[in-house]
């Protein structure tokens, strides 16, 4: 089995999990993470929209229709 080290003053169980979540998740930390992944989200939305339009154009071209 593994060796577990309990930090001094740390609580275990559900109380420990709740206290770590309430002290670890802050609005500054949350918005910092969101601001880092926001460019990726914008690129993915643009890619999805372009892919949808491209599929529609290719589907219409195969039937001899011009749908845009």
N, C-alpha and C positions, 0 to 999 in steps of 0.2 A: 504494500500500500504506500501511499504518499505521505509526506510529512507536511503538516499544516502548522503555520505560525500565526498565532492570534496576536494582533497588535494590542498594545496596552490601551485600555479604555474603549476598545472596540466591542460592539455588541454583536451577538449572533442571531440567526433566525430572521423572522419577518421584521422585527424591530430594527435590526441592522440594515436590512435592505431598504426599508422606508427612510431611515435617517440618511443613508447614503444618497438616495434619490433626491430627497428634499434639499440636501446641502450641495449636491453635485450638479444639478440641473438648474441653471440660472437663465434669465432672459438674454443676458449678454452672450453666454455660451451657446444658447440655442440659435440666436440670430447670427452669431459668428459662423456656425456650421452651415446654416442656410445660405448665407452670403457666399460661402465657398463653393457650394454645389449649384448655385443659381445659374451661372453660365452654362453648365452642363444641361440643366433643365431646359433652358431656352433653345439650345442646339437640338435637343431631342424633340421638342415640340415642332421646330422648323423642319426637321428631317421627317417626322411623321406626316406633317401636312404635305410636304413635297412628294413623299411616297404615295400618299392617297391620290393626289392629283395625277401623278405619273401612271398609277394603275388604271385610273379612269380613262386617261387618254389612250393607253395601250389597249384596253378592253374595247373602246369605241373604234379604234383603228382596225382591229381584227374583224369587226362587223361592217366596216366601210362607213362608219358614222364619225362625224366631227363633234365630239363632246368635250367641252372644256369648262 
